[in-house]
């Protein structure tokens, strides 16, 4: 049986490229991505998660327009996706993104 960890949520991240922060506004260190909540924008966009600033791409999600998609959740199976050096996001034409991590 795999070891379980507490699942926490980041502060919402809007447009641009930035580090995801915990609720105390600290950068995240090594984390496992467990899920993602996306609020779509007025036009099609994307969410790109990377391992640290300028690091390798961990996940890319293309988002639909609000009229077609609204908000949706992505659940990451098993142990999640490992970000070894921190979690950065590049958010394009998307209202906001919250990452659930452990």
Phi, psi and omega in degrees: 000135182284149177287135180264151175232160175294143178258129181239165180242142176281167168290150178298140177246128180266205184296152177107192179243126182199168175279137172289142182243152172281180184294340177268009178071027176262147173297148177277145172267223178292122180218161171247124179285124181255332181189168183219136173247125185239129171257112185292157179263187183287340177226166181302142182212204180204158173233121178241120178258133181235158177276092183080174181289118180075011181279188182292149179287128179266324185198138174235129178235125175271131184254144177278178175287161178304317182301329182261337188233325183062241178241148174207163183243145176241122178259128180266124185287166173057236185271002180087188179253127184276124169254109187284328188240012182126168185235117177245153178226143170246113187249120182237127178050038179228133186296310179195160180222134172240133178252134174262129188221164177210000000 
